Amino acid sequence: QVQLVESGGGLVQPGGSLRLSCAASGSDFSINAMAWYRQAPGKERELVARIGSGGGTNYADSVKGRFTISRDNAKKTGYLQMNSLKPEDTAVYYCNARAVTYQPVLSERNYWGQGTQVTVSS
């Protein structure tokens, strides 16, 4: 099993910045892709950004040029740097990881964090 723990959410004024972190833990595993999703009240969960095992990235149109996804493979941690935040970025942000576990058998599946609230308001 793999556990994902997000941190870094909070309240920020419009135009401000936040950096989210997603730390993966467990035993005998490796991470392929990592992604950040968000879900605003009354809306469906949407993909914000994704980074592949090779470092390739893609972003939702609404965050391009403002958000940057990155990862530290040695630390098994992913990051989402969010700049120029807008009120419409307010949501619960979830970390997602596609991970391979090797015990007791080889298995690959998606894992989710518990979510962290980001509120952009003056």
C-alpha positions as CSV (number, residue, x, y, z in Angstrom):
1,Q,0.0,0.0,0.0
2,V,1.0,3.6,-0.7
3,Q,-0.1,6.5,1.4
4,L,-0.2,10.1,0.1
5,V,-0.2,13.1,2.4
6,E,-0.9,16.6,1.1
7,S,0.2,19.8,2.8
8,G,0.5,23.4,2.1
9,G,-3.1,24.5,1.6
10,G,-4.7,27.5,3.3
11,L,-6.2,30.9,2.8
12,V,-4.6,33.3,0.4
13,Q,-5.5,36.6,-1.1
14,P,-6.1,36.9,-4.9
15,G,-2.8,37.3,-6.7
16,G,-1.0,35.4,-4.0
17,S,0.9,32.1,-4.1
18,L,0.8,28.7,-2.4
19,R,2.9,25.6,-2.7
20,L,1.3,22.2,-2.2
21,S,3.3,19.1,-1.3
22,C,2.3,15.5,-1.7
23,A,4.5,13.0,0.2
24,A,4.3,9.3,-0.6
25,S,5.1,6.6,1.9
26,G,4.9,2.9,2.1
27,S,7.2,-0.1,1.5
28,D,8.7,-1.4,-1.7
29,F,7.0,0.8,-4.3
30,S,7.8,3.2,-7.1
31,I,5.8,6.0,-8.5
32,N,5.1,6.5,-12.2
33,A,2.9,9.5,-12.8
34,M,1.7,12.0,-10.3
35,A,-1.1,14.5,-10.6
36,W,-3.1,17.1,-8.8
37,Y,-6.9,17.3,-9.1
38,R,-9.3,19.8,-7.5
39,Q,-12.9,19.8,-6.6
40,A,-14.9,22.9,-5.9
41,P,-18.3,22.9,-4.1
42,G,-21.0,21.6,-6.4
43,K,-18.5,20.7,-9.2
44,E,-16.9,17.6,-10.4
45,R,-13.3,16.8,-9.7
46,E,-11.0,18.0,-12.4
47,L,-7.4,17.4,-13.4
48,V,-5.2,20.4,-12.7
49,A,-1.8,19.2,-13.7
50,R,0.1,15.9,-14.3
51,I,3.7,14.9,-14.4
52,G,4.9,11.7,-15.9
53,S,7.8,9.5,-14.8
54,G,10.0,11.1,-17.4
55,G,9.1,14.6,-16.2
56,G,6.7,15.5,-19.0
57,T,3.9,17.7,-17.8
58,N,0.4,18.8,-18.9
59,Y,-1.9,21.4,-17.4
60,A,-5.5,22.4,-17.4
61,D,-6.0,25.4,-19.6
62,S,-7.3,27.4,-16.7
63,V,-4.0,27.1,-14.8
64,K,-1.4,27.3,-17.6
65,G,1.2,29.9,-17.0
66,R,0.3,30.2,-13.3
67,F,0.8,26.7,-11.8
68,T,3.9,24.5,-12.0
69,I,3.9,20.8,-11.1
70,S,7.2,19.1,-10.2
71,R,8.5,16.1,-8.4
72,D,11.5,14.9,-6.3
73,N,11.9,11.3,-7.1
74,A,14.4,10.7,-4.3
75,K,12.0,12.1,-1.7
76,K,9.0,10.5,-3.4
77,T,7.3,13.9,-3.2
78,G,5.3,15.9,-5.6
79,Y,4.7,19.6,-5.6
80,L,2.3,22.1,-7.1
81,Q,3.4,25.7,-7.1
82,M,0.4,28.0,-7.5
83,N,1.0,31.6,-8.4
84,S,-1.4,34.5,-9.3
85,L,-4.2,32.7,-7.6
86,K,-7.8,33.6,-8.4
87,P,-11.0,33.1,-6.4
88,E,-12.0,30.5,-8.9
89,D,-9.0,28.4,-7.9
90,T,-10.8,27.8,-4.5
91,A,-11.2,24.1,-4.1
92,V,-10.1,21.0,-2.3
93,Y,-6.9,19.9,-4.0
94,Y,-6.1,16.1,-4.2
95,C,-2.9,14.4,-4.9
96,N,-3.0,11.4,-7.2
97,A,-0.2,8.9,-7.9
98,R,0.1,6.0,-10.2
99,A,2.3,3.6,-8.2
100,V,3.7,0.2,-8.6
101,T,4.0,-2.0,-5.5
102,Y,6.1,-5.2,-5.6
103,Q,4.9,-7.1,-2.5
104,P,3.2,-9.5,-2.1
105,V,2.7,-9.4,-5.9
106,L,3.5,-6.9,-8.6
107,S,0.6,-4.5,-8.7
108,E,-0.1,-1.1,-10.3
109,R,-2.9,1.2,-9.3
110,N,-4.0,4.8,-8.5
111,Y,-3.7,6.2,-5.0
112,W,-5.3,9.4,-3.6
113,G,-4.5,11.7,-0.8
114,Q,-7.0,13.0,1.6
115,G,-7.1,16.5,0.1
116,T,-6.1,20.0,1.2
117,Q,-8.3,23.0,1.1
118,V,-7.2,26.1,-0.9
119,T,-9.2,29.2,-0.4
120,V,-8.6,32.4,-2.4
121,S,-10.4,35.3,-1.0
122,S,-9.8,38.9,0.1
